Amino acid sequence: MRTEIYRDAWGIPHLRAGDIGELARAQGRVTARDRAWQLEVERHRAQGTSASFLGADALSWDLFARRARLDDTARRCFTALAERDPETAAWVGSYVDGVNETLAKASRTAPEFARTGLAPGRWQPWTPLAVWLGTHILFAGFPAKLWRDAALRHLGPEAVGLFAADGPGSAGSNGWLVSGERTTTGRAVLAGDPHRFIEDPGVYQQIHLSCPEFDVVGLAVPGVPGIAHFGHTGTVAWSITNAMADYQDLYRERLRRTGAGVEALGPDGVWRRAARHTETVEVAGEAPAETEVIETDRGPVVVGGPEGLDDGVAEADNPLALSLRYPPRVTGDLGFGALLPLLRARRVADVDRAFDAWAEPVNVVQAADTEGGVLHRVAGTVPLRSAANRLRPVPAWEPGHEWHGRHELPHAQLTDGTAVMANQRGLAAPLGVEFAPPHRADRITALLARREKWSAADMPAIHMDTHLGSAAPLLTHVAALDGLTPAASALRDRLLSWDRRMDADSADAARYAAVRGAVVRRLAAHPAFAALAELPAYPQVLLPWLALLPRIAFALEHLLSARELYGVDRPAAVRAALEETAAAPPAAWGDTHRLAPWRALPAQPSPAGEPPPSGGDHDPAAGEPRLSGDHDCVLCTSAVPGLTDRSARGPAARFVWDLARREDSLWVVPFGASGVPGSPHHHDQLPLWSRGELVPVSTDFDRLRREEEEEEEKEEEENDV
């Protein structure tokens, strides 16, 4: 059987081949054709070489990638995979072959290569594992331990709970499962939307993979074969959300230099030699940077070294060095053994067994099949260790902080025929520290309870719901104010009658957001938090988790609801914010709440106030559409209150999987199937995504066009010209 590539009306690739190896090769080829620049950016990010063409803005990430040993960990994991599961390793290799066959030619149509002078390189067999690891290494939010450590020292133990919210840099999702007893067809529906930095091109690739063993549609991660996160095989479908689990640890290390290198003090009181070497990082337009790579028995040192780093805590005789312990570095397993079983799955039990092999990131999984089976569970590797390890960096030289086994991961039943996960404390509560507030999950649950029967076509209305559940604490403070100026009094009355919907055309939503931002700025400027306002000398890539203003912004409802807040006069702050907004009220929420997508090109950091994944800038070609929604809405379009209304994070895709008839499933991504500027499918889905519309999933090859036919027509048109 020859390998065939088809396209639907949206340019989405549909691949058909005679076996899994040829299908993987075709997936690599078509991904290189559609996403050549994105693939090379991700390869360089994983290797820690992206600053060589993105410039100094990418240097902090590259240094982190080198010191954390991301590429080396991926290589180790691939070697172990080849020994443990040679079929999957060969399948990954076939994908890499497809990328390498096509990348050089595809780079000629991607203008970014010429703009930066970058020539495409060669992918190694382990590169997909490195891309996966580089994409997810910060998902567990280990830098938040640095924030909690500082908050505990300066504010006391209650600060952990006050600021325990999904804060800067976190990635989340909405996901819900409606069983057949609650649908119009009698078969289940799954729906959701992963929340990520919005990148152009997108972090997900709509794709259809077909061979004699399986026929699967879903959202792939460019650079990784198969369909890992969101897929539909025709008889079973699955989706994931971030479990918000804590599975990475930071250790404070005591290091010393010797004539033979570097030694680290262990928990048994013995100094042991650490692995050490130096690497040079090339930086476009600047001198190369040299970094020392050190690895102790705990893990790679990612902050400081034998000479230390000033974090406000380290003493002269104990300079700061922090090592990172993360599961794949310890186990040699990135969970790629789950990928082929997922594609081959026919029933929920197959999906359940496949996710037993899942490693990182730790996710909540929902699945359903055509026979009525449903699944709601956590998947991934969470080590067993001291509770102190979860909260803050722990001393490597003290016993009691070692890993000893792994958690048994929980399964859960449906409630009233539904299951909802939106990163809230719940199924995964025993595994984490910081979770999303319950508002998105509660709102989805409430919406599903409003009717007895649901269809796939009903689900986009839930995706786009804009009710803001976290508004209550601030509005309670507003309601208690008196003695206001006439303008502020009118604004107070208007906010108290507001429907709490963050719609783009809503003037009241804009006024609420303006008051909220002004309150955040006043709290952040209060002397009670002054010790946390100055950022320590940590690597730039970790600083989004330590910035005070975003931390206050995302924890605002906790801070306003607490009985006492370190002597802060919260009514005075709210009063001043209300008066400030009344003096210059904004027009509509969508005027300032606009999409600010990130694109990997040499430029300045993200305008949303959070450093983008690896240098780069927002994409002006995307047009910055007006947005509805907010961080705690089901339509989760995150800004940073008090800093900017522009949204750099939001739904990186939306999907609806129908188990009654796969062709009634729906999906959309923020931009399009192609990452090539000028392609008709570069941004053709953006208007739909902005309006909350989804496109039908196509699976009938007879209704698709073979790519060779399209290429022939293009050549004929060019010849005519």
N, C-alpha and C positions, 0 to 999 in steps of 0.2 A: 504493500500500500504506500503510495507516495505521500509525502508530507505536504499539507495544503494550509495556506493561510487565507482566511476570509476576513472581511470587514462588514460591520453593519452600518446603518445610517450615521452613527456617531463616531465612526472610525475605530470602534472597539475591536480588538483582534480576537478572532475565533480560530483556534488551531486544531488540526486533525492529523494524526500520524498513526503509523502501524504498531508502534510500541512505546513504552514510557521513555526510553532513551531518546528516540527521535523526537518525541513530543517535547521533552525538556530542551533539546537542542533548538527546536523551533521557537520555544518560549524565550530562550536566550537571544536568538536572532531578532525576533520581533521587538523585544524590549530594547535591544541595542539600536534598532532602527527608530523606534519611537522616543527613546529616552537616553540617547547617547551621552549628552552632557550630564544629565543627572547620574547616570551610572558611574561616570568618571569622577564626579564630585564625591560620590559616596565611597568609591574605592580609595581615593586619596584621603578622605576623612578617616577611614578605618586604619589606614597606614600611618596617619599623622604627617601627611605631606601636602595638605591643602593650601598652606600658606605660600607654597612655591608659586601659585598662580592667583590666589585670592588676596594675598598680601597680609599685612600685619594684623588685621582684624581676626584672621584665622589662626594666628600663632598660639594663642592660649589653648585652643582646642587641640592643636597638633602636639603641643608639649604634654597635655594630659593624655592623649592617645598613646604617645610614646611611653610615658612613665607608667601608665596603667597596663601596658603590654597588650593592647587590643589585638593587633595583628598576630602577635605570637600566640596569644590564647586561641584565636581562631585556627591557626595552623595546628596547634596541639589537638584541638577538638576535632579537626578533620582527620588527623592521623588516627585518633581513637575511633572515630566513626568508620573509617575504612577497615579497621580490624574487627569492630563489633557488628557493623551493618554494611558489608561491601556493596550491596545492591543500591542503597541510598547514596553512598559515596560516589558510585559510578553515575547515578542519576544526576547528582550535583555537578559532576564533571562534564556531563553532556550539556548541561545548561551553560557552563563556562565556555565550552567549545563553541556553542552558538553565539555567545557574546563576542568571543575573539574573532570569529569568522566575519562578523558584520560591523564591528565597532569602527574600524578605520574608515570604511566607506561611509558609514552613517555620519561620522564626524564632519564630513564635508558639507552636509546640509544644516549643521547646527552652528549658528553664527558665533556662539560663545567661544568655540575653540579658536577661531581666528582673532576674536577680540582680546583674548588672554594670551595667545601664542602657545596654548597647550596642545601637545600632540597626544592622542590616545595611547595608553599603555596596554600591557597585557595582563589579563586576569589570571590569577592562580586558582588551583582547585579549591582552596579554602577561602577565596575572596567573598563568596556569598555568605559564609559564616561570619567573616569580619564585618561585612555590611550590616548583617543582623545585629551583631554585638554593638557596633558603633551606634546604630539607631536606638538601641534600648538600654545602654549602659547607665543612663541617668534616670530611667523610668522609676526606679525604687526610691529616688530622691535622697541618696545618702548625704548630699551636702546639707540637707535639713538638719542633720545631727550637729553640724557646726553652729547653725542658728539656735537650736535648742540648748546647746552647751553655753552659748553666750547669754541666752535669755535666763537660764537657770542661775548663772553666776550673778547677773545684774538685777533680776526681778524676782527670783525665788521659784519654788516648785510649781506654784499655781500658773506660772507663765506657760507651761507645757500645754495645759488644757485650753488656756485662753487663745493661744495661737495655733491650736491643732486644727488646721483646715488645709484643704488642697490649695497650696499657695503657688508662688512664682515657679515657673518651670515644670509644673506637674502636667501629666497627660491623663485624660480621662475619657469616658464614653458614656453614652446612654445605651441600654440594651433591654429589650423586653420580649417575653415569650408569652403567647396566648395559645393555650391548648385547644384542641378540636372542639371541646365542649363549649367553648366561648366564641367560636367563629361561625360564619354563615355557611361555610362549606363542610364543616365537621372535621376539618384537618387544621393542624397548627399553623400559626404565622409567627415568624421572628422578625424583629425590626430593631433598628438602632442607628447610631452615628458615633464613630470614634472622633475624639477631640484632640487635635494636635496643632502644632504650629502649621499655619496654612502656607504651604510652599508651592512655588510655580517652577516646574511642574509638580503635581500633587504627589503625596507620599503613598497613595494607593493607585493601583493599575487595574482597571476593569478588564477581565479576561475570561475566555472560555477555552477549556482544555479537554480534548476528546481523543480517546484511543480505544482499542478493544476492551481494555480493563475498566475504564471509567469515562464519565462525561460530566465535567464539573464546571460551573461558573462561579466567579467570586472575585474578591479584591486581593490582588497579589501585592507584595512589597517589591518594587523594582530593584533588581539585583539578587533576588532570592527565588529559587524555583518553586513551583507549586502554588498552592493557595492556603495560607496558614490561618489567617484570622477570621475570615468571613467567607463561607462557601456553601454551595448547594449542589448536591450530586443528583438530584432528581427524586431520590427516595429519603434523603436525610439532609438537614441543613444545620449549620452551626455558626455561632458568633461569639465574640469575646468582649470583655471590658477589663480595664485595669483594676486588679484586686486591691491596689494600694498597700500591698504587703511590704514588709521590711525584710530584706534578705541579703543585704550587703552591710558590712561593718567597717568602721574606721578605728584603727588602733594608734594610740600615741606611742611612738617608738623612741627608745633610747639608743642612739647610734654613736659609734666612735670610729675614727679612722685609725688604722694600724698600718704597719709597713706592707701588709699583704692586701689591704683594701679597706672594707668597711665591715664592722661587726654590729650585731643587734642583741640587746639583752632580752632573754626569754623569760617566761613565767617561772622557770625552775632556777633562776638566778645565774644562768650560764650565758656567757657571751658567745654567739655563734656567727660565723662568717655569713655575710649577705652577698647575694649575687650583685655584681656591679659592672657597668660599662657606660660609655658615653656615646651620645648620638648627636648628629648635626642636623638641624632643621633649616631648610632653605626658605627664605622669605622674599617674595617678589618686591623689588625696589629697595631692599634693605640688606644689611649684612646678615649672614647666617647666624642662627642661635644654637648654642651648644647646651645640651641638657644631660645631666647625670641620671642614669636609670639604675635604681636600687630596688632589690626585692628581698624582703625578709621571709621568715617562715610563715608570717601571717599573710603577706601579699606584697604587691608592688607599692613603693612609696610614691604617693601622688602629691604630697605637700611637704615642703621643707626638705631637710636632709641632715647630715651630721652637724653642719653649722647652724641649723635651725632657721626659724622664721618667726617674726614677731607677731603673735596673735593676741597679745595682751595677757597671756597666761603663762607662757613658757618662761622658765627661770634660766639664769646664766649657766647653771650646771645641768640643765635639762632642756636643751633647745628643742624646738618643735619639729617633729617629723611625723607625718600621718601615713599609714599604709592602708590600702583598700583590700579587703577580702571579699571576693565575689564568687558565686558558685561555679561558673564555668572554668575559672582559673584553678579551682580546687578539684573539680570532678572531671574535667576534660569533656564535658557534655553540654552542648548548646540546645539539645532537644530536637535536632533535625531528624531523629528517628521517628518523630511523630508525623512528618509531612506526607510520606507516601501512604501510610495507613489512613490518613484523613481523606486523601483523594480516592482511596479504594472503599471508603466506608459506605455501607448500605443501610445500616440501622444505628440507632442511638448507642447501642452497646459497642459498636465498632468505634464510634467517635469517643466514647468513654475510655476504651482501651488505648486508642491513639494518644489521648491527652495524658495518659499515665506516663508517657515518655516525654512530655513537655518539660522544659527546664526554665527558660527565661524569655520574656518577663513573666512574672506570676500573674495569671489572669483568672477572672471568673468566666466560666464557659456556660453557654446556653445552647441546647440542641433539641431538635424534634425530628420525628420521622413520619412516614406515611402510614405506619401501623399504630400510631397513637403514642409511641414512646417519647418521653421528654427527659431532659437532663439539665441539671443546674448544679454546678460544682466549681471548685477552685482547682487550678492546674499549675504546676511549676515546682521549683525547688526552694523551700524555705528551711534554713538550717535551725536546729535546736541549739540554743545557747542562752546565756544569762539575759534577764530582762534589761539590765543596764546597757547591753550592747545595742539595743534598739533606740535608746534615747540619745546617746552622745558618744563621742570617741572614748574608748576605754584603754587603760594602761596595758600595753603588751607585756610588761614585765611582772604583772600581777597574775596569779592563777585565778581560774574561775571564768575566764572569758573565751575559752576554746569552743569550737563547734563539736557537737557530739550527736551525729545523726540528723534526721530531717523530720519535719512535722508531717503527721498524717493530715491530708488535706480534706476539708469538709465537703459533703454533698448536702443538698437541701431539696425539699419537696416544693411543689407549687402551692400557692394560696389562692383559693377561689379560681383555679384554672389559669393563673398567671404567675409569672416570675419577673421581677424588675430589679435591675442592678444599674446604678449610676454612681459608682465609686463611693457610696455611703458606707458607714459602719454597719455591718450586718453579717453576711455569710463569712466574710474574711476578717471580721473584727479581731479574732485571737492572733492574727498574723501581722498586724500593723500598728501604727501610732497615729498618723495623720490621714484622715479620710475627708471626703467631700461632705459638706452639710447635706442633710436628708432632703432638701427642697426638691431637687430634680426627681429623685425617686418617688417621693410622696406625691408630687404632681402627676407623674405618669400613672401611678397607682390609682389616684383619684379619677383621672380621665378615663382609664380603662373600666372603672366601676360605674361609669355613667350610662353604659349600655350593656345589654346582655350578650349581644353578638357583634363580632367585628369581622371585617374583611381586609384583605391586603390593601385595597384602594383607600381604606379609612386611615391608614397609618401615617401618611404625610402630615395630616393635621396635628398629630401628636408631636412629630418632629419639630413643627414650627410654633409650638405653644410658647407664649412670651410672658406668662404670669411670673412675677418675681416674688418668690416666697420669703426671701431674706429681707424684705423691706420693712417688716413690722417693727424691729427694735428702734430704727431711726425715726419712723413715723410716730412711735409712742413718745419719744423725746420731743418731737415737733408738737404733738398734741398738748403737751404739758406746758408749753411756753405761753406767757402772757406779757402784756406791756410792750408789744412789738410796735414798730412803725406801721402806718397803714398799708404800705406796700408789702411788708413782710407778713402782716396779718392776713392779707389777701392771699399771699402765696401759701401760708400755712393752711388756710381753708381749702385752697385748691388741691394741695397735696393730700389732705385727709379725705377728699372725695374722689381721688384718683382711683382708677380700676386696677392699678398695680401691674399693668401690662407695658412691657418695654417695646412698644411698636415704633418703627422708624418714623412715622408721621406724628407721633405723640409729643405735644409740647410739655405735657405733665411729666412724661418719662424723662425728658431732657432736664426739666427743673429738678426732679428728684435726683438725677445723676449729678447735677451741678452742686446741690446741697451736700450730697454724699461725698463728692470729691473735696469740697471745702472742709468738711469735718475731718476727713482723712488727713489732709495737710495740717490741720491744727493739732490733731493728736500726735502726728509724727514730729511736730516741732516742739512738743512739750518737754520740759527738762527731765521728766520722769523716764523718758526713753533716750536721753542724750547719749548714754553710754553705748547704745545699740546703733546710733546714727552714723558713726564713723566706721567705715568698712575696714576690716583687717586686711593684712597683706597676703590674702589667699590668691590663688590663680584666678584670673578673670572669669574663666568658665564656670567657677563655683559661686560667683558673687550674686547671681539672681536669687539664690536661696537665702541670702543674708541681708538684702536691701530692706531697710526698715519700712519705708513707705508702702511698698507692695505687701509686706507682711501685715501691716495694719489694715490695708485695704481689704485683703481677703479674710481677715479675722474680725472685721468691723462689727458684725452682729454680736459676736461673743464679747467684744470690748464694751459695747453699749449696753449689754444685758447683765454684765457682772455687777455684783452688789457694790463693789468698790474697785477703783482702777488707779491705784498708786497715787492718789491725791489729785487726779485730773478732774477738773470741773467740766464734766461732759455737757450739762445743760448750757453752760456759757459757750462751749465750742459749737453746739448745735445752733444756738441763738445767733452767734456771729456768722455762721455759715448761711443761715436763712436770710439774714439781712444782706449779706454780700450777694447772694443769688437774686434777691428781690430787686436789687439796684440795677442789675444787668441780666435779666432773664434770657435764657437761650430760646431758640425758636422751636426746633424739633430734634428728637433724639438722633435720627438718621443723618442730620446735618454734620454731626461730629463723630458719630459711631459708624465708622467706615472700615472696610476691609483693608488691611495692610499686609499683604502676602510677602513672603520672603523669597528672594531669588539669589542663587549662588553666583555672585559676580563681585569683583573688587569694588567695595563701596563702604558706606558707614553702617554702624549697628542699627538694629531694628528701631523704627520710630515708635514702637509701642513700649519702649522703655525696658525691654528685656533683650539681652544679646541674642541674636539669631543663632541657629545651630552651628555655624562655622563661617564667620565673616559674611559679607553680603549685605543686601539692602532690600527694602520693599520693592515690589514690582509695579512701576507706574503703568505698564501696559495693561494691567488688570483693571484699571479704571476706578479703583477704590469705590465699589458700589456701597450705597447706603444699606445699613444693616438694622434689623430688629434683633431683639434678644439681649441677653446679658449673662454674666458668669453663672448665676444661680437659676437661670431659666432653663427649661428643657431645650429651647433654642439657645445653646450655650455658645455665645460669641463673646469671648473674654477680652475685656479691656483691663486697664490698671487704674481703678478709681483714684483720683487725686493726682495722677500723672498724665494720663491720656485717655480719651474715649475711643481711640482707634483700636481695632481688634486684630491682633496677630495670631490668635488661636481660636479655633472653632471646629465645626464639623468638617473633617477631612474627607468624608464620604457620607452618604446616607443610603440605607438599603432596606428592603422589605423582602423577606424570603417566604414564599407561599408554598406550603407542602401539598396543597390540593392540585395545583397546576403551576409548574415552574415558570411557564410563560407569563403568568400573572404577577411574577416577582418584579420588583422595581429597584432602580439604583441611580445614583448621580454622584459626581465628584465636582469639586469647586471650579475646575478649569476644563479639562478635556482629556481625550485619550493620548494626544500627542504632546510631547514636550518641545516641539520644534516651532519657534516663532514664525508666524506666517502660514502655518498649516491651517486648513479650514477646521481642524479638530483640536486646535491649541486651546481656545477659550470658548468653544461653542456650547459647553454645558454651564458656563458661569451665569448667564441670565436665568436658567432654570434653577440652579442651586440658590441663587439670591431670592427667587420667588418661592422656594420650597417645593418645586415640582421635581418629579423623578421620571426617568425614561424606562420603558418596558425592557425587560431582559429578553434578548433574542437567543434561541438555541437551535432553531431549524436551519441547517446549512443550506437547504434548498432556497431559502429566502435571503441568503447573504451573497455578497459578491466576492469572488476569488481575487486576492490581491494581484495576481499576475495579470488579470484582465484590466484592473485599474492602472497598472503600470504601463500596459500596452496602450491604453487610451491616452495616458499622459504623454507617452513618446510620440503618438500620432499628432496630438495637439502641438507639441513642441516643433515637430517637423513641418506642420502647416504654417506655424509662425515663421 
